[in-house]
Amino acid sequence: MDAQSRGRADEVDPADQWVLNPETGTYELRLNPSGTQSNSGPSRSSTGRVSTRKNDQSERSGRREVPGQRNRRAGKAPAGESPDGQGRRKRKPKATRKKKVLLWTGGVMGFVLVIGSGGAYWLYQHFNGNINTVDVGDAGSKSSVPDGAFNILVIGTDKRTGAGNAGYGDAGSEGHADTNILFHVSADRTNATAMSIPRDMITDIPACPTKQKDGSTKTVPGEKNVRFNTSLGQEGRDPGCTMRTVKKLTGLTVDHFMMADFNAVKQLSTAVGGVKVCLEKPVNDPKSHLKLPAGQSVVKGEQALAFVRTRHSFGNESDLDRIKQQQQFIGSMIRQMKSDDTLGSPTKMYGLADAATKALTVDSGIGSIKKLTDLAQVLGKIDAKNITFATLPVIDNPAEGKNHITVVPDPTKADALFAMMRADTSLTEVKKKEADAKSAAAAEEAARLNGPRAKSSDVRVTVLNGGAAAGSAGVMVTWLQNQQGVLKSSNGSNAPQKVPATVLTYAPNQADQARKLADLLGLGASALKPGTKDAVGKEPMVLTLGPDFKQAGSPIAAPAKAPEGIQKVEADKSVCAK
């Protein structure tokens, strides 16, 4: 986004704010439209090194040259200007998008969710050289912005690398998947769901091939019933292992990952000038070193890190309550990064882009400024009011009795939330209200579910596999007969052709059976397809399982709204930590 498109009064393109100082031979950042140079703004030498030294010689000369003005010394005037240099210079044609450097600030959803542009080729190369990448093989997508809905896994690792971080203890650790947010972007790019995954949740980690430091590939064996956070760092696991674990857990394909460490929080919060947070009570936590008064504060650097790390200051001092304040912090950072205060400041944009590209590790599918910019342009257009933070619903791990150290997914609510995300259903109330207002068809579909229900014992259905995993039809029939009392169900094997989603076809005089089966399976109204002729005798309905069927007992279609009681909040809402 350039200065003109933001409607700034001075109409100065950020690309024009990097000027050549003829005395030092370096490019320097001009901080105001008059061309007066700041004494301490970042500059870059011909070797590409950033400098902040005072420009005494430049100030004495009282003159600033931009690229192109060197022609005057040879007696040549730039196009559109008189030879003596006194005429008014015409505005340069707008630089093409390819030639502009993109000050990327897209990336890690809450850490970086805005975009900007400006500069020169060397700056592009500088940012490109900052990026750390990991090859996760087929765990990720090759396209930076896949077609349709897509998912980015944001990982915050507790690895203690970087200046000042060794003092937090566990200095030799390879790091865990300590903070995890699955960022689901809708197919129409208008809304997103950011689902936090608790680090202490018990799950299964699948076997995963990983690239080792020596370039070889090692397949790390899978594990069952272990903490989610061990999907990274342990046994040589890389972020691709965490991506595969999320896919196994949710049924959602993870296209990309972005990983940040302690330095990312410190550097990015400082780059934007601080992040606003709110506390209902004063905090003085000696373990995280967080000390803040009640009410609103601005945190950055070490204080920002302390805010997202503290567990003993809010709620019941669990990781689940820490997730809430992390979501608050990320939502506030999104608002700050999208503010005019950030977008209108070339120095903040430079600092943010530099900090972001240094602080992040990404998969090779988005491992360049060009690819990250493509992604950032999509993410940056999503209105904060249509980004919903939610937490994967969990219950205490029943295997631990009264200890309550770890948690497991809530068997009902978690599956419902996963189904909504797989179906690309927005959790944002604003988006839902807009959709409801526009869709008369939704009311017609809902009417299909209204009416009497048959008894389970009266339901007749043949189950076909139309794109689900092998053996799904048999699994479904066994579940229907043994656990739901649908004794008149049968396995019809494979369907004549695959279907994009599970569908139940029935005759008009079988509507009561269809409603009962829809209740048992968690089928939405759109999956019910009535025929035009009544069934004769013992003719059964036909249930064709599509790729949306994951396991018997889990809702097949997404519910119309989020499960009751799940923790969620929109990114545009400011919430005080309790």
C-alpha positions as CSV (number, residue, x, y, z in Angstrom):
1,M,0.0,0.0,0.0
2,D,1.6,3.3,-1.0
3,A,1.1,6.8,0.4
4,Q,-1.2,7.9,-2.4
5,S,-3.6,5.1,-1.9
6,R,-3.8,5.8,1.8
7,G,-4.8,9.4,1.0
8,R,-1.9,11.0,2.9
9,A,-1.8,14.8,2.5
10,D,1.8,14.9,1.3
11,E,1.2,12.2,-1.3
12,V,4.7,10.8,-0.9
13,D,5.3,7.3,-2.0
14,P,7.4,5.3,0.5
15,A,9.5,4.2,-2.5
16,D,10.6,7.8,-2.9
17,Q,11.6,8.2,0.8
18,W,14.9,6.3,0.3
19,V,17.4,8.9,-1.1
20,L,21.0,8.8,-1.9
21,N,23.3,11.0,0.3
22,P,26.1,12.2,-2.1
23,E,28.4,12.9,0.8
24,T,28.4,9.4,2.2
25,G,27.4,7.4,-0.8
26,T,24.6,5.7,1.2
27,Y,20.8,5.4,0.8
28,E,19.0,7.0,3.7
29,L,15.3,7.2,4.8
30,R,13.7,10.6,4.4
31,L,11.2,11.0,7.1
32,N,9.2,13.9,5.9
33,P,8.0,15.2,2.5
34,S,10.3,18.2,2.5
35,G,13.3,16.0,2.2
36,T,14.9,17.0,5.5
37,Q,16.8,14.0,6.7
38,S,16.5,12.6,10.3
39,N,19.7,12.4,12.2
40,S,19.1,8.9,13.3
41,G,16.9,7.1,10.6
42,P,18.1,3.8,9.2
43,S,20.4,4.1,6.2
44,R,22.2,1.6,4.0
45,S,25.6,1.6,2.5
46,S,26.4,0.5,-1.0
47,T,27.2,-2.9,0.5
48,G,23.6,-3.2,1.8
49,R,24.4,-2.7,5.5
50,V,22.0,-0.7,7.6
51,S,23.4,2.3,9.4
52,T,22.1,4.7,12.0
53,R,25.0,7.1,12.3
54,K,24.4,10.8,12.3
55,N,24.8,12.3,8.9
56,D,26.8,15.4,9.9
57,Q,28.4,15.9,6.5
58,S,24.9,15.7,4.8
59,E,23.5,18.2,7.1
60,R,26.4,20.7,6.4
61,S,25.8,20.3,2.7
62,G,22.1,21.4,3.1
63,R,21.3,19.3,0.1
64,R,19.6,16.0,-0.6
65,E,19.8,14.1,-3.8
66,V,17.6,11.3,-5.0
67,P,18.6,8.7,-7.5
68,G,18.7,10.5,-10.9
69,Q,19.9,13.9,-9.6
70,R,23.5,12.8,-10.1
71,N,22.9,13.7,-13.8
72,R,23.0,17.4,-12.9
73,R,26.7,17.1,-12.2
74,A,27.2,16.1,-15.8
75,G,25.1,19.0,-17.0
76,K,22.1,16.8,-17.7
77,A,18.7,17.4,-16.2
78,P,16.2,14.7,-15.4
79,A,13.3,14.4,-17.8
80,G,10.7,17.1,-17.1
81,E,13.1,19.5,-15.4
82,S,15.0,22.5,-16.7
83,P,18.8,22.1,-17.1
84,D,19.6,24.6,-14.3
85,G,17.6,22.5,-11.9
86,Q,15.4,25.4,-11.0
87,G,12.2,24.3,-12.7
88,R,9.5,22.3,-11.0
89,R,10.1,18.6,-11.3
90,K,7.3,16.5,-12.7
91,R,6.0,13.7,-10.6
92,K,7.7,10.4,-11.6
93,P,5.5,7.7,-13.2
94,K,4.4,5.3,-10.5
95,A,6.8,2.4,-10.1
96,T,5.6,-1.0,-11.2
97,R,4.6,-3.5,-8.6
98,K,7.5,-5.8,-9.7
99,K,10.1,-3.0,-9.2
100,K,8.8,-2.0,-5.8
101,V,10.2,-3.6,-2.7
102,L,7.4,-5.1,-0.6
103,L,7.8,-4.3,3.0
104,W,6.2,-7.5,4.0
105,T,4.4,-7.6,7.3
106,G,1.9,-10.4,6.6
107,G,2.9,-13.7,8.0
108,V,2.2,-14.9,11.5
109,M,-1.4,-14.1,11.8
110,G,-1.3,-12.2,15.1
111,F,2.3,-11.4,15.0
112,V,2.2,-9.9,11.4
113,L,-1.0,-9.2,9.6
114,V,-0.6,-6.1,7.5
115,I,1.2,-5.3,4.2
116,G,3.1,-2.4,2.8
117,S,5.4,-1.4,0.0
118,G,8.3,0.8,-0.9
119,G,12.0,1.0,-1.4
120,A,14.6,-0.5,-3.7
121,Y,15.9,-3.8,-5.0
122,W,18.6,-4.1,-2.4
123,L,16.0,-3.8,0.3
124,Y,14.0,-6.6,-1.3
125,Q,17.1,-8.7,-1.2
126,H,17.8,-7.8,2.4
127,F,14.4,-9.0,3.6
128,N,14.6,-12.1,1.4
129,G,17.9,-13.0,3.0
130,N,16.3,-12.7,6.5
131,I,13.9,-15.5,6.0
132,N,14.5,-19.0,7.5
133,T,12.8,-21.9,5.8
134,V,12.2,-25.6,6.5
135,D,11.4,-28.1,3.9
136,V,8.4,-30.1,5.2
137,G,7.9,-32.2,2.1
138,D,4.3,-33.2,1.3
139,A,3.1,-32.0,4.7
140,G,2.6,-28.5,3.1
141,S,1.4,-26.9,-0.1
142,K,3.6,-25.7,-2.9
143,S,1.3,-22.8,-3.7
144,S,1.6,-19.7,-1.5
145,V,-2.1,-19.1,-1.7
146,P,-4.0,-22.3,-2.5
147,D,-7.3,-22.2,-4.2
148,G,-10.3,-22.4,-1.9
149,A,-10.1,-22.3,1.8
150,F,-6.6,-22.8,3.3
151,N,-5.0,-23.2,6.7
152,I,-1.8,-21.8,8.3
153,L,-0.4,-23.3,11.4
154,V,1.2,-20.6,13.7
155,I,3.7,-22.2,16.1
156,G,5.2,-20.4,19.0
157,T,8.2,-22.4,20.2
158,D,9.7,-22.1,23.7
159,K,13.3,-22.6,22.3
160,R,15.6,-20.3,24.3
161,T,17.8,-19.1,21.5
162,G,18.5,-15.4,21.0
163,A,19.9,-12.6,23.2
164,G,18.6,-12.5,26.7
165,N,16.5,-15.7,26.5
166,A,18.9,-18.2,28.2
167,G,17.9,-16.8,31.5
168,Y,14.4,-18.3,31.2
169,G,15.8,-21.7,31.9
170,D,15.9,-25.0,29.9
171,A,18.5,-23.4,27.7
172,G,19.5,-26.6,25.9
173,S,16.0,-27.5,24.9
174,E,15.2,-28.1,21.2
175,G,11.9,-26.3,21.9
176,H,8.3,-27.6,21.9
177,A,5.1,-26.6,20.1
178,D,4.3,-24.3,23.0
179,T,1.7,-22.0,21.4
180,N,-0.3,-23.3,18.5
181,I,-3.0,-21.5,16.4
182,L,-4.6,-23.0,13.3
183,F,-5.5,-20.0,11.1
184,H,-8.3,-21.0,8.7
185,V,-8.9,-18.6,5.9
186,S,-12.3,-18.8,4.1
187,A,-12.6,-19.6,0.4
188,D,-14.1,-16.2,-0.3
189,R,-11.3,-14.5,1.7
190,T,-13.8,-12.5,3.8
191,N,-13.3,-14.2,7.2
192,A,-11.0,-16.4,9.3
193,T,-11.1,-18.6,12.3
194,A,-8.0,-18.8,14.5
195,M,-8.3,-21.9,16.7
196,S,-5.8,-22.3,19.6
197,I,-4.7,-25.8,20.3
198,P,-3.7,-26.4,24.0
199,R,-0.1,-27.6,24.3
200,D,-1.0,-30.1,27.2
201,M,-3.7,-31.8,25.2
202,I,-3.2,-35.5,24.8
203,T,-3.3,-36.7,21.2
204,D,-1.6,-39.0,18.7
205,I,1.4,-37.9,16.7
206,P,1.7,-39.7,13.3
207,A,5.1,-40.9,11.9
208,C,6.7,-38.1,9.9
209,P,9.6,-37.9,7.5
210,T,11.9,-35.0,8.5
211,K,15.0,-33.4,6.9
212,Q,17.9,-33.6,9.3
213,K,20.7,-31.0,9.8
214,D,23.0,-33.1,7.6
215,G,20.5,-33.1,4.7
216,S,19.3,-36.7,5.2
217,T,15.7,-37.6,5.7
218,K,14.7,-39.5,8.8
219,T,11.2,-40.9,9.5
220,V,10.4,-40.2,13.2
221,P,8.1,-42.9,14.5
222,G,4.6,-41.9,15.7
223,E,3.4,-41.9,19.3
224,K,0.0,-42.4,20.9
225,N,-1.4,-40.6,23.8
226,V,1.2,-37.9,24.3
227,R,1.2,-34.2,24.8
228,F,0.6,-32.1,21.6
229,N,3.6,-29.9,22.3
230,T,6.0,-32.9,21.8
231,S,5.0,-32.9,18.1
232,L,7.9,-30.4,17.6
233,G,11.6,-30.6,18.5
234,Q,11.4,-33.9,20.3
235,E,13.0,-37.0,18.7
236,G,14.1,-34.7,15.8
237,R,10.6,-33.7,14.8
238,D,10.3,-30.6,12.7
239,P,7.2,-28.3,12.1
240,G,6.0,-30.7,9.4
241,C,5.4,-33.2,12.2
242,T,3.2,-30.7,14.0
243,M,1.3,-30.0,10.7
244,R,0.7,-33.7,10.3
245,T,-0.5,-34.0,13.9
246,V,-3.0,-31.2,13.3
247,K,-4.3,-32.8,10.2
248,K,-4.8,-36.2,12.0
249,L,-6.5,-34.4,14.8
250,T,-8.9,-32.1,12.9
251,G,-9.2,-33.6,9.4
252,L,-8.0,-30.2,8.0
253,T,-5.1,-30.1,5.6
254,V,-2.4,-27.6,6.8
255,D,-1.0,-25.7,3.9
256,H,1.7,-23.7,5.6
257,F,3.4,-23.1,8.9
258,M,4.9,-20.0,10.5
259,M,7.0,-20.4,13.6
260,A,8.2,-17.7,16.0
261,D,10.4,-17.8,19.1
262,F,10.7,-15.6,22.1
263,N,12.6,-13.0,20.1
264,A,9.6,-12.6,17.7
265,V,7.3,-11.4,20.5
266,K,10.0,-9.0,21.8
267,Q,11.1,-7.6,18.4
268,L,7.7,-7.3,16.7
269,S,6.0,-5.7,19.7
270,T,8.8,-3.1,19.8
271,A,8.7,-2.6,16.0
272,V,5.0,-1.4,16.2
273,G,5.7,0.9,19.1
274,G,4.1,-1.4,21.7
275,V,0.9,-3.4,22.0
276,K,-2.1,-2.3,24.1
277,V,-3.3,-4.8,26.7
278,C,-5.9,-4.6,29.5
279,L,-5.9,-6.1,33.0
280,E,-8.8,-6.3,35.4
281,K,-6.4,-6.3,38.3
282,P,-2.8,-5.3,38.9
283,V,-0.2,-8.1,38.4
284,N,3.2,-8.7,39.9
285,D,4.4,-12.1,38.8
286,P,8.0,-12.9,39.9
287,K,8.1,-16.1,37.7
288,S,7.4,-14.3,34.4
289,H,8.6,-10.9,35.6
290,L,5.3,-9.3,34.5
291,K,4.4,-6.2,36.6
292,L,1.5,-4.1,35.3
293,P,-1.2,-2.0,36.9
294,A,-4.9,-2.6,36.5
295,G,-6.4,-1.1,33.3
296,Q,-4.8,-0.5,30.0
297,S,-1.0,-0.6,29.4
298,V,1.3,-0.7,26.4
299,V,3.8,-3.5,26.5
300,K,6.8,-4.2,24.3
301,G,10.0,-6.2,24.4
302,E,10.5,-8.1,27.6
303,Q,7.2,-6.9,29.1
304,A,5.3,-8.2,26.0
305,L,7.0,-11.6,26.3
306,A,6.2,-11.7,30.0
307,F,2.5,-11.0,29.2
308,V,2.2,-13.9,26.8
309,R,4.2,-16.2,29.0
310,T,2.6,-15.7,32.4
311,R,0.5,-18.5,33.7
312,H,0.1,-17.5,37.4
313,S,-1.5,-14.1,37.0
314,F,-4.9,-14.9,35.5
315,G,-7.8,-17.4,35.8
316,N,-6.9,-20.7,37.4
317,E,-3.2,-20.4,36.4
318,S,-3.5,-23.0,33.7
319,D,-2.3,-23.0,30.1
320,L,-6.0,-22.7,29.0
321,D,-6.3,-19.3,30.7
322,R,-2.9,-18.2,29.3
323,I,-4.4,-18.9,25.8
324,K,-7.0,-16.3,26.4
325,Q,-4.4,-13.5,27.2
326,Q,-2.3,-14.7,24.2
327,Q,-5.4,-14.2,22.0
328,Q,-6.0,-10.8,23.5
329,F,-2.4,-9.8,22.8
330,I,-2.5,-11.1,19.2
331,G,-5.8,-9.4,18.5
332,S,-4.4,-6.1,19.8
333,M,-1.3,-6.5,17.7
334,I,-3.5,-7.0,14.6
335,R,-5.3,-3.8,15.3
336,Q,-2.1,-1.9,15.9
337,M,-0.5,-3.2,12.7
338,K,-3.6,-2.2,10.7
339,S,-3.7,1.3,12.2
340,D,-2.7,4.4,10.4
341,D,-0.1,5.0,13.0
342,T,1.8,2.0,11.7
343,L,0.9,2.1,8.0
344,G,1.7,5.8,7.8
345,S,5.2,5.5,9.3
346,P,8.0,4.4,6.9
347,T,10.3,3.8,9.9
348,K,7.8,1.5,11.6
349,M,7.1,-0.3,8.4
350,Y,10.8,-0.9,7.8
351,G,11.4,-2.0,11.4
352,L,8.3,-4.3,11.3
353,A,9.3,-5.9,8.1
354,D,12.9,-6.4,9.1
355,A,11.9,-7.8,12.5
356,A,9.2,-10.0,11.0
357,T,11.4,-11.6,8.4
358,K,14.2,-12.1,10.9
359,A,12.0,-13.6,13.6
360,L,10.0,-16.0,11.5
361,T,10.7,-19.5,10.2
362,V,8.3,-20.7,7.4
363,D,7.9,-23.7,5.1
364,S,9.6,-23.6,1.7
365,G,6.2,-23.1,0.1
366,I,6.2,-19.5,1.3
367,G,9.9,-19.1,1.8
368,S,10.5,-15.9,-0.2
369,I,9.4,-12.3,0.0
370,K,7.3,-12.7,-3.2
371,K,5.4,-15.7,-1.9
372,L,5.0,-14.1,1.6
373,T,3.7,-10.9,0.0
374,D,1.1,-12.9,-2.1
375,L,-0.1,-14.4,1.2
376,A,0.1,-11.2,3.1
377,Q,-2.1,-9.4,0.5
378,V,-4.9,-12.0,1.2
379,L,-4.5,-11.9,4.9
380,G,-4.3,-8.1,5.1
381,K,-7.7,-7.7,3.5
382,I,-9.6,-9.6,6.1
383,D,-11.4,-7.2,8.5
384,A,-10.5,-7.8,12.1
385,K,-14.2,-8.0,13.0
386,N,-14.4,-11.1,10.8
387,I,-11.5,-12.9,12.5
388,T,-12.6,-15.1,15.3
389,F,-10.3,-16.5,18.0
390,A,-11.5,-19.8,19.4
391,T,-10.0,-22.5,21.6
392,L,-10.2,-26.1,20.8
393,P,-12.8,-27.4,23.3
394,V,-11.3,-29.8,25.8
395,I,-12.2,-31.7,29.0
396,D,-9.9,-33.0,31.8
397,N,-8.1,-36.1,30.9
398,P,-10.2,-38.9,32.5
399,A,-7.2,-41.2,32.7
400,E,-5.6,-38.9,35.3
401,G,-8.4,-39.1,37.8
402,K,-8.3,-36.0,40.0
403,N,-4.9,-34.8,39.0
404,H,-6.1,-32.7,36.1
405,I,-2.7,-32.1,34.5
406,T,-3.5,-32.7,30.9
407,V,-6.7,-32.5,28.8
408,V,-8.3,-34.3,25.9
409,P,-10.6,-33.0,23.1
410,D,-14.2,-32.7,24.1
411,P,-15.8,-35.6,22.2
412,T,-18.8,-33.6,21.1
413,K,-17.8,-30.0,20.9
414,A,-14.4,-30.5,19.3
415,D,-15.8,-32.6,16.5
416,A,-18.5,-30.0,15.9
417,L,-15.9,-27.2,15.7
418,F,-13.7,-29.2,13.4
419,A,-16.7,-29.9,11.1
420,M,-17.5,-26.2,10.9
421,M,-13.9,-25.4,9.9
422,R,-13.9,-28.2,7.3
423,A,-17.1,-26.9,5.9
424,D,-15.7,-23.4,5.8
425,T,-18.4,-22.1,8.1
426,S,-17.6,-18.8,9.7
427,L,-17.7,-18.5,13.5
428,T,-18.0,-14.7,13.2
429,E,-21.4,-13.4,14.2
430,V,-21.1,-10.5,11.8
431,K,-20.5,-12.8,8.8
432,K,-23.2,-15.2,9.9
433,K,-25.8,-12.4,10.1
434,E,-24.8,-11.2,6.6
435,A,-25.1,-14.7,5.2
436,D,-28.5,-15.3,6.9
437,A,-29.9,-12.1,5.5
438,K,-28.9,-13.0,2.0
439,S,-29.9,-16.6,1.9
440,A,-33.5,-17.5,1.4
441,A,-32.4,-21.0,0.4
442,A,-31.1,-21.5,3.9
443,A,-34.6,-21.2,5.3
444,E,-35.9,-23.7,2.8
445,E,-33.2,-26.2,3.7
446,A,-33.9,-25.8,7.4
447,A,-37.5,-26.6,6.8
448,R,-36.5,-30.1,5.7
449,L,-35.4,-30.8,9.3
450,N,-38.7,-29.7,10.8
451,G,-41.3,-32.4,11.3
452,P,-41.9,-35.7,13.0
453,R,-39.1,-38.3,13.5
454,A,-39.4,-42.1,13.0
455,K,-38.1,-44.5,15.6
456,S,-34.5,-45.8,15.1
457,S,-35.9,-49.3,14.6
458,D,-38.1,-48.1,11.7
459,V,-35.3,-46.5,9.7
460,R,-34.3,-48.4,6.6
461,V,-31.1,-47.3,4.9
462,T,-28.4,-48.7,2.6
463,V,-25.0,-47.2,3.2
464,L,-22.6,-46.6,0.2
465,N,-19.0,-45.3,0.1
466,G,-18.7,-42.4,-2.2
467,G,-15.3,-41.0,-1.4
468,A,-14.7,-41.7,2.3
469,A,-11.8,-43.8,3.6
470,A,-11.9,-47.5,2.6
471,G,-14.2,-49.5,4.8
472,S,-16.3,-46.5,6.0
473,A,-19.6,-48.0,4.8
474,G,-19.1,-51.1,7.0
475,V,-18.0,-49.0,10.0
476,M,-21.1,-46.8,9.7
477,V,-23.4,-49.8,9.5
478,T,-21.8,-51.4,12.5
479,W,-22.2,-48.2,14.5
480,L,-25.8,-47.7,13.4
481,Q,-26.8,-51.2,14.3
482,N,-24.9,-51.7,17.5
483,Q,-25.0,-48.2,19.1
484,Q,-28.1,-46.5,17.5
485,G,-30.6,-49.3,17.1
486,V,-30.9,-48.9,13.3
487,L,-31.1,-52.6,12.7
488,K,-32.5,-52.2,9.2
489,S,-29.3,-50.7,7.8
490,S,-27.1,-52.5,5.3
491,N,-23.7,-52.1,3.6
492,G,-24.1,-51.4,-0.1
493,S,-20.3,-51.2,-0.7
494,N,-19.0,-48.6,-3.1
495,A,-21.2,-46.0,-4.8
496,P,-21.4,-45.8,-8.6
497,Q,-19.5,-42.6,-8.4
498,K,-17.8,-40.3,-5.9
499,V,-19.7,-37.5,-4.3
500,P,-18.2,-34.2,-3.0
501,A,-20.0,-34.5,0.4
502,T,-22.2,-37.0,2.2
503,V,-25.7,-37.1,1.0
504,L,-28.9,-38.9,2.0
505,T,-31.5,-39.5,-0.7
506,Y,-35.1,-40.5,0.4
507,A,-38.6,-40.6,-0.9
508,P,-41.3,-38.1,0.3
509,N,-43.0,-40.8,2.4
510,Q,-39.6,-41.4,4.2
511,A,-39.1,-37.9,5.4
512,D,-39.6,-38.9,9.1
513,Q,-36.9,-41.6,8.7
514,A,-34.6,-39.1,7.0
515,R,-35.0,-36.6,9.9
516,K,-34.2,-39.3,12.4
517,L,-31.1,-40.4,10.6
518,A,-30.0,-36.8,10.1
519,D,-30.2,-36.4,13.9
520,L,-28.1,-39.5,14.5
521,L,-25.4,-38.6,12.0
522,G,-25.3,-34.8,12.5
523,L,-26.3,-34.2,8.9
524,G,-27.2,-30.7,7.8
525,A,-30.3,-29.9,5.8
526,S,-28.3,-29.4,2.7
527,A,-27.3,-33.1,2.8
528,L,-30.9,-34.2,2.6
529,K,-32.1,-34.8,-1.0
530,P,-35.8,-35.7,-1.3
531,G,-37.1,-37.5,-4.4
532,T,-40.4,-37.1,-6.2
533,K,-41.9,-40.5,-5.9
534,D,-42.9,-42.4,-2.7
535,A,-41.0,-45.5,-1.7
536,V,-42.8,-48.8,-2.2
537,G,-42.7,-51.6,0.4
538,K,-39.4,-52.0,2.1
539,E,-37.4,-49.8,-0.2
540,P,-34.6,-48.2,1.8
541,M,-33.1,-44.7,1.8
542,V,-29.6,-44.4,0.4
543,L,-26.8,-42.8,2.5
544,T,-23.7,-42.1,0.4
545,L,-20.6,-41.2,2.5
546,G,-18.4,-38.5,1.1
547,P,-14.9,-37.3,2.0
548,D,-16.4,-35.2,4.8
549,F,-17.1,-38.5,6.8
550,K,-14.3,-39.0,9.3
551,Q,-15.6,-41.5,11.8
552,A,-18.9,-42.9,13.1
553,G,-20.3,-40.8,15.9
554,S,-18.8,-37.5,14.7
555,P,-21.1,-35.0,13.1
556,I,-20.8,-35.3,9.3
557,A,-22.0,-31.9,8.3
558,A,-21.0,-28.7,10.0
559,P,-23.5,-27.3,12.6
560,A,-25.1,-24.0,11.8
561,K,-23.5,-22.3,14.7
562,A,-20.6,-22.8,17.1
563,P,-21.1,-25.3,19.9
564,E,-22.4,-23.7,23.2
565,G,-19.8,-22.7,25.7
566,I,-16.7,-22.7,23.5
567,Q,-14.3,-19.9,24.2
568,K,-14.3,-17.4,21.3
569,V,-13.9,-13.7,20.6
570,E,-13.5,-11.5,17.5
571,A,-10.2,-9.8,16.8
572,D,-11.7,-6.3,16.9
573,K,-12.8,-6.7,20.5
574,S,-10.6,-5.5,23.3
575,V,-11.0,-7.8,26.3
576,C,-9.4,-7.4,29.7
577,A,-7.4,-10.3,31.2
578,K,-9.0,-11.6,34.4
